[in-house]
């Protein structure tokens, strides 16, 4: 039984945020020992495949996306394949991922720009990536960190939720949170930090009822301390 606030009600206070830098380092090192193999859950073999997979992952599970892309990536191998396919056909191929009309529209438009502006290659920098349809900071950082080795913090729902519960930031806006977390974690660790929070959010600090009793970072987590 929780003695205090439910997760959705908890908000970090001033004292929590003051201790955030020191606690963030301890949280990172502990989670790294707990999940040494933390990595992105989406399957891909190229920057283009990761781009498509991340667009499809919006409001969809990675498991479902991997099922869909298993056949999709065999059918469409180049940016031109996505740019030239009809809207209707691509919609049918990705329908089970949800919001398929907008996703198909964005993928086709982005691939057309990739051909026209970037010689058929997915850009390797934030500004060019975010100029593409369907690509925001989160998706851009996923691509940069996982295929180009450029560190970035991808603020998905798990990262946003855990950052608040752990008292690392009170920001819920993904971009503002991204910059706040960048101040707490060394640049070289940004991508891995995202992976670690996502792994932990799926396995222990789940949305409905965090398993604080079995959490390895409870002593460094503001919400976890309140539940003791």
C-alpha positions in Angstrom: 0.0 0.0 0.0 1.3 3.4 -0.9 1.5 5.8 2.1 1.5 9.0 0.1 0.6 10.3 -3.4 -0.2 8.2 -6.4 2.3 8.5 -9.3 0.0 10.7 -11.3 -0.3 13.1 -8.4 3.3 13.4 -7.5 5.3 16.5 -8.4 8.9 17.1 -7.4 9.5 20.0 -5.0 12.3 22.5 -4.7 14.5 20.4 -2.4 14.1 17.4 -4.8 15.3 19.5 -7.8 18.3 20.9 -5.8 19.6 17.4 -5.2 18.8 16.2 -8.7 22.4 16.5 -10.2 23.9 14.2 -7.5 21.0 11.8 -7.6 20.9 11.6 -11.4 24.5 10.4 -11.4 23.7 7.7 -8.9 20.6 6.7 -10.7 22.5 6.3 -14.0 25.3 4.2 -12.5 22.8 2.0 -10.7 20.5 1.4 -13.7 23.5 0.8 -15.9 24.6 -2.1 -13.6 21.0 -3.3 -13.5 20.4 -3.2 -17.3 23.9 -3.4 -18.9 22.4 -4.5 -22.2 19.8 -1.7 -22.4 19.1 -0.8 -26.0 16.4 0.4 -28.4 13.6 -2.1 -28.8 12.9 -1.3 -32.4 14.4 -3.6 -35.1 16.3 -1.9 -37.9 19.3 -2.3 -40.1 19.7 1.2 -41.6 19.0 4.9 -40.7 15.9 4.8 -43.1 14.5 1.7 -41.3 14.9 3.3 -37.9 13.3 6.5 -39.2 10.2 4.6 -40.4 10.0 2.5 -37.3 10.1 5.5 -35.0 7.4 7.2 -36.9 5.2 4.1 -36.7 6.0 3.8 -32.9 3.9 6.8 -32.0 1.0 5.7 -29.9 1.9 2.1 -30.7 4.0 -0.6 -29.0 7.4 -1.5 -30.2 6.3 -5.1 -30.4 3.6 -4.3 -32.9 5.9 -2.0 -34.9 8.5 -4.8 -35.2 5.8 -7.2 -36.4 4.7 -4.7 -39.1 8.2 -3.7 -40.2 9.3 -7.3 -40.6 7.4 -7.4 -43.9 7.5 -3.6 -44.6 11.3 -3.4 -44.7 11.4 -6.3 -47.3 8.9 -4.4 -49.5 10.3 -0.9 -49.3 14.1 -0.7 -49.2 14.9 2.9 -50.3 13.5 6.3 -49.6 12.2 6.3 -53.2 10.1 3.2 -52.5 8.2 5.1 -49.8 8.0 8.3 -51.7 6.5 6.6 -54.8 4.1 4.2 -53.2 0.5 5.4 -53.1 -1.0 6.8 -49.9 -3.6 4.1 -49.9 -1.2 1.2 -50.3 1.2 2.4 -47.5 -1.8 3.0 -45.2 -2.8 -0.7 -45.6 0.7 -1.9 -44.9 0.9 0.0 -41.6 -2.7 0.1 -40.6 -2.3 -2.0 -37.4 0.1 0.6 -35.9 -2.8 3.1 -35.5 -3.0 6.7 -36.8 -2.0 5.1 -40.1 -3.2 7.9 -42.4 -1.0 10.6 -40.8 1.9 8.2 -40.4 1.7 7.2 -44.1 1.5 10.8 -45.2 4.5 11.8 -43.1 6.6 8.9 -44.2 5.9 9.6 -47.9 6.5 13.4 -47.5 9.7 12.9 -45.5 11.1 10.4 -47.9 10.4 12.8 -50.8 12.4 15.4 -49.0 15.2 12.9 -48.2 15.5 12.3 -51.9 15.3 15.9 -53.0 17.3 17.6 -50.3 19.6 15.0 -48.8 20.6 12.8 -51.8 18.5 9.9 -50.5 20.2 9.7 -47.2 18.6 10.2 -43.8 20.2 13.4 -42.3 22.7 13.0 -39.5 22.0 16.2 -37.6 19.2 17.6 -35.5 18.2 20.6 -37.6 17.9 18.6 -40.9 16.1 15.7 -39.2 13.5 17.9 -37.5 12.8 19.6 -40.9 11.3 16.3 -42.1 7.6 15.6 -41.7 6.8 13.6 -38.6 10.2 14.1 -37.0 10.4 16.0 -33.7 13.2 16.2 -31.1 12.5 12.7 -29.7 12.5 10.9 -33.0 15.6 12.8 -34.1 17.5 11.9 -31.0 16.5 8.3 -31.4 18.0 8.3 -34.9 21.1 10.3 -34.0 21.9 8.2 -30.9 21.3 4.8 -32.4 22.6 5.0 -35.9 25.0 8.0 -36.0 26.5 7.8 -32.5 25.4 11.4 -31.7 24.3 11.5 -28.0 20.8 12.7 -27.4 18.0 12.2 -24.8 14.8 10.9 -26.3 12.0 12.0 -24.1 9.2 9.4 -24.6 6.4 8.7 -22.1 8.6 6.6 -19.9 11.4 9.2 -19.7 8.9 12.0 -18.9 7.2 9.9 -16.2 10.3 8.6 -14.5 12.1 11.9 -14.5 9.1 13.4 -12.6 8.8 10.6 -10.1 12.6 10.5 -9.5 12.6 14.2 -8.9 15.0 15.0 -11.7 12.7 17.6 -13.3 9.2 19.0 -13.1 9.0 19.5 -16.8 6.4 17.5 -18.7 7.1 19.2 -22.1 9.4 16.8 -23.9 11.8 19.5 -25.3 12.1 21.4 -22.0 12.7 18.1 -20.2 15.3 17.1 -22.8 17.3 20.3 -22.0 16.8 19.9 -18.3 18.2 16.3 -18.3 21.1 17.3 -20.5 22.3 19.5 -17.6 22.3 16.5 -15.2 23.9 13.7 -17.3 27.3 13.8 -19.1 26.8 14.2 -22.9 28.4 10.9 -23.7 25.7 9.1 -21.6 22.6 10.8 -23.0 21.5 8.1 -25.3 22.1 5.3 -22.8 20.3 7.3 -20.1 17.2 7.3 -22.3 17.5 3.5 -22.8 17.9 2.9 -19.1 14.9 4.9 -18.1 12.8 3.2 -20.8 14.0 -0.3 -19.7 13.2 0.5 -16.0 9.8 2.1 -16.9 8.8 -1.1 -18.6 10.1 -3.6 -16.1 9.8 -2.0 -12.6 8.6 1.6 -12.5 5.4 0.8 -14.5 2.8 3.5 -15.0 -0.1 2.2 -13.0 1.7 1.0 -9.9 5.5 1.4 -9.7 7.1 -1.6 -7.9 9.0 0.5 -5.4 9.8 -2.5 -3.2 11.9 -4.0 -5.9 13.4 -0.8 -7.3 17.2 -0.7 -7.3 17.2 3.2 -7.3 14.5 3.7 -4.6 17.0 5.4 -2.2 17.7 8.0 -4.9 14.1 8.4 -6.1 12.0 11.1 -4.5 8.7 9.2 -5.1 10.3 5.9 -3.9 11.3 7.4 -0.6 7.8 8.6 0.0 6.4 5.1 -0.4 8.6 3.6 2.3 
